[in-house]
């Protein structure tokens, strides 16, 4: 099972790939998204995205600043103001 994940900034598409899980720093607290997650929209605070690939025990991290996250039938899209 895999989740399609995209990270987008105003300048470019930073990441587009299938992953196992992503932990997003939402303004109301961190939340994890797996394949089949219920539809959701959330604002995102400055923080770190944790990207878990299949079989990996340690996440890859990407620092982001502000934005929105949307989960729908196609997967998770994070629209960040900045990503490092």
C-alpha positions, 0 to 999 in steps of 0.5 A: 500500500502506498500514498501519493505525496506531493510537496509544492511551493510557489516556485516549483514542485519539490516532491512527487512520489509514492510513500508509506506515510507522511507526518504533517505539522498542522496548526492544531497538531501533527497528523499522520497520513496513510493511504485511504485516509479520510478527506481533510484540509488543514493549515500547516505551521512552520515545522518538519514534514516526516516522510516514511518510505516503505520499509524505512524505519527512519523518516526523511525530513523536509523543513517547511514554512506555512501553507495548507495540506489536503488529503483526497482520493488521489493522496496528500498534497502539501502547498507550502510557502517555503520548503528546504 
